[in-house]
Amino acid sequence: MDLSLLGTLKEKLASATRFSDVLDYFLTHFGEKPAFIALGERARHPFLESLLAQIGGQIFSGNVVVSNLILTRLAEHQFVHGGCAINGCLATVIYFEDVQLGLLSLVMPPPTMETKLVRFSGRRLPRSGGPSIN
């Protein structure tokens, strides 16, 4: 498994105008390979979970439910990937922690079966003021 291709994936994600090309590159070189999936460790990523809910809120009206989230993290590459359901729609996510850039693929329900692709950047907002004295 050539993990140097993650660098190419990161470059493609940063410069893409067709996000389907980025998703195809990920699936072709990594996402469909059991050896790649086995390299990472299952992880919780509260920040990414929050981002997925926010993105879902921009796609769906009303309540947004992110369920069945499974994330795998390759710590040495600062890369997270996984899948979930957002309001019952199948989703795939990739996220580079070092550049705070990711891609969400969301398959909409019938009759359209359209795939929505969203490139996103996530940065934590700086805390205002100093720490609380409480």
Beta strands, then each sheet from edge to edge (+ up, - down):
strand 1: 41-43
strand 2: 66-74
strand 3: 79-86
strand 4: 89-96
strand 5: 101-107
strand 6: 115-121
sheet 1: 1+ 2- 3+ 4- 5+ 6-
end
